[in-house]
């Protein structure tokens, strides 16, 4: 039995030590929660993407032409550019994290964000600290996974796009050192690790790659007829268009105020915001090309959920 043909067609699949990865490419990690699978999948959908150096691709899925061209070339991996959103996570989740995980640097940084918030917030009948407490409690209600983790390794429920944040790990080895807040703020990527994949463990990336593989020119007619699907279901161009339009419309208009609030908090500290969003591209690996039938079934289920008349939370829960 040979090694499965990879999608994308890359030639460095043997440059890893793990034989399971050589055989199967990116695979599901049992401890990645369904909330984090959904968040990682949507994060690839809704961030800028590149096929090799071609991009940025701003639509949820690349065009059919781009996918077919990708399948016929060699050596191009998919890259995407998630946001880190350290300030938003710190402001919203520090007080929801275990006490022993709060390094003094985190507490000082939180106090700075609170001071900036007090300067900028305006309220006619509430003190700034009361407003901050209310907003923190509101944002904490969107805590999605990782309740027992350090605040930066937790994730939001992805009800809006500003809640899609890259996994960030605070290594314990740094907690034992005497470091200054200025060191962390002006060079945060030296201290926070952003490529570990401990919790956002590539399952969402795998689901996305499988969709790209499916729409790169697979012939699904025989499978569709065997399963009894209608012509609308098994025509890839209409299915691709349905997913594009459905995911573009997934953003919830009446929650745009949450996006504005999250962006306001993230920009309370422009230094950290700027430093954590430089060169943050992540690189997807590969999936077996032969996995397209399961991707086809998944695409049909997603298209039905996206077309259905549902409330925003119910739609996300079904996608999850």
N, C-alpha and C positions, 0 to 999 in steps of 0.2 A: 504494500500500500504506500503510495507516494504522498508527499506533502500537498495539501489542498492548494489550488491556485488562489493567490491572494487578490483581493480588491482593496485598494488600488494595486496595479501591477508594479510592485517594488521588488528590488533585488537584494535588500539587506535584511530579509526575515531571519537569516541564520545568525545574525550578529547579536544574539542574546543568549544567556546561559540557561534560561528556562525552557525545557523541551516542550512543555505544554503550549507555550506561546509560539514556538516554531510550528507546531502542528495546527493550532487553532486561531492564532492572532489574538486580538483583543477579545476577552471573554467575560462573562458575567461573574461578579464576585458576590458570593452568597450574603455577605454582611452589608452590602450597599442597599440601603433602604429604598423602598419604592418612591418616596418623596425625593430622594437624591437622584434616583434614576430619571425621574421626570424633570427635575431642575437641571441636570446635566444635559439631557436631551434638548430642552428648550434653550439652554445657554448656547449650544452650537447653532440652533435654529436662528436665534435672534442677535447674534454678534456678527461682526465682519469676518468673512472667511476668505481664504486663498487656496487655490489648487496649485500647488507649487508656488510660483511667483505671480500667477494670474489672479487678479482681484483688485480691490476687495469686492466680494460678492455680498450684497446687502439683503437680498431676498432670503426667505427661510430656506429654500432649496436652490441649488444651482439650476440653471436652465437645462432643458433636455439636450440641447446642442453641446453645452459645456460638459455635461456628464458623459455623453457619448464620446466626445473628444478625449476626455480624461481616461476612459476605459481603453482607448486605442494607443495611448502613450505609456511610457514607462518611467518610473522613478519619482512621480509626483505624489506627495502626501498632502492631506488636507490640514490646513492650519486655521485656527480661529482665535479670536481676541476677546476673551472675557474680561469683565471689569473685576477689580479686587474689592473695592468698597470697604476699606478698613474703618474709615470714620463712621460710616453708617452702622456697621456691625458693633463697633465699640460703644457707640451712643445707645444702641437699642438692646444689646445683649450682655453687656458687662455685668449688670446687676442680676442677670439670669444665669450666670455661669458659676461653677463651683468656687467657693471662697479661696481654696488653696491654689487655684489656677490664675489668680489675679496678681500679676507681677506689679511692683511699685511703678514701673514705667507706664503700665496700662492705666493705673489709677491717676497718675499725673496728666496723662494725655486726655483722659476722660474729663478731668477738672478743667482743662483748657478748652475742650469742646463746650462744656457747660458755661464757661465764662463768655465765650463767643456767642452762644445761643442767647444768653441773658441780654447781651448788647443789642442783638438784632431782632429779638421777638417783641411784638407789640400786642398788648392785651389791655382792654379797658377795665376789667374787673378781676383779673387774676395776676398774682405775682409771677415773674418769670420762672421761678423754681417750681411753682405749682403747674404751670403750663408744661414745663419740661417733664415732670413726673407723669402727667397725663399722656403726653406724646410717647414717652418711653413705654408705658403700659400698653398703649395702642399698638405700637410697633412690635412689642414682645408677643402680642397676640398672633403675629404671623410667623412665629418661630416654627420651623418645619422639622428639623432633625438635629440631634446632637446635644440634647439637654444636659448631658453629663460631661461635655467637653469644654475646653477653653473657648471663650466667646468667639474668637476668630475662626474656629473650626466648625462652628455651628452654621446651619443654613436656614434661610427663610422659605416659607411656602411660596411658590412662584406665582402669586396672584397678579403681580405686575412685573414688568421687565427690569425695573430697578432693583428688584429682589433677587435677580439672578447674579450671583457673586461667585467668583472663583474660590476654590478651597484654599485656605491659608492656615498654616501651622506655625505655632510659636514653640520652637524647640526648648525643651526643659534645660538643656545645657546652658542656654543664655540666661535663664532665670537664676542660675547660681553665680553669675558674674555681676559686678558692679558696673552697670552701664547707664549712660545718661539719656534722657528723653531726646535731646538734640541728635544723638547718634542714630536713634531709631527713626526719627522723623525725617532726617535728611538722607538717610540711606536705609529705608525700611526693608528693601528686598535682600539686604545683607543679613537681616535678623529673622524676618518672617519667610518661611519656605512656601513656595507656591507651585511646586511641581511634584508633590509627594503622591497624589492620588490615593490617599488613605481612605477617604470617605466618598469623594466623587471619583469612583474607582474605574472609570472608563466605560461603564455599562451604557451610559447615555450616549457616549461617543460611538459605541458599537452599534446601537440602534440607528443612529444617524447614518453611519457608513453603510449599513445594510440598505437603507432607503436609497442612498446614492447608487449603490450597486444595482438595485432593482431597476432604477430609471436610466441606467446607462445603456439600455438597448436590449433588455431581455425579452424573449418571446414567451408571453404568459398565456396565450390563447388556449392551448391544450389543457393546462391546469385549471384555468377559469371555467372552461366547459365541463371538465370532469367534476368540479365542485358545484356546478349549477349556477354560476354567477352570470348576471346580465352583461350585455355588451358594454354598457356604461361602466361597469365595474372593471372589466378586464382590458379596456383600452388605456394604455399607460399614459397617453397624452392628457386624457380627461381626468384620470386619477391624479396625475402630477399637478394639473391646474387646480383641482379641488383642494389638494393639500396646501398649495401655495396660497390660495385665496383664504382658506380656512385659518391657517396659522397667522397670516397677516392681519386678519380680523380678530384674532384671539385676545389682543390687548383690550382691556375693559375700559370703555370711554369714561364712565362715571367714576372710575378710580384714578383718573389722571391726577387728581389732587394728591394721591399717595405718592405717585412718581415725583411730583413737584416737592413734596415734603422730604422724600428720601434724598433728592438731589440737593436740597437746601442744607440738610444735615451733613451730607458727604462733603460739601464745599465749605463747611465751617473752618476746616483746616486745609487750605489750598496746597500747602507744601506736601503733606502726606498724600493728598489726593493726586497731585501731579507726579510725585515720585513713584507711586504704586501703579501708575498706568502708563509706564514707559516700557515698551518691548515686552508685553505680557502675552505674546502669542503662545498657544499650546499646539502641539502637533499630534494629530490622530494617527493611529497605527493602521491596522488592516483587519479585514474580516474575510472568511472564506467566500469566494465567488459563488460557490454552490449553495450559499445560505439564502439566495434570492426568494425561494418559495415562502419561507417564514416571513421575510420582509414584505412580500406581496399580501399575505394575510393580515399583517399588522397595518399596512397602508390602507387596506379596505376598511378595517375596523376604525382606524383614525378618521377616514373620510366620512364614515357614518356619524361618528361623534361630532365632527366639526359641522356637518350639515344639519344636525338635529336641533330642534328648538329646546334649548336648555339654559338654565341659569349658569353664571360664570363659574361658581364653585363646583356645581354638579358636573360641568364639562371637564374641569380640571381633574376632578376625582375619577371620572371615567377614563380619562387619558392615563392617569396614574395606574 
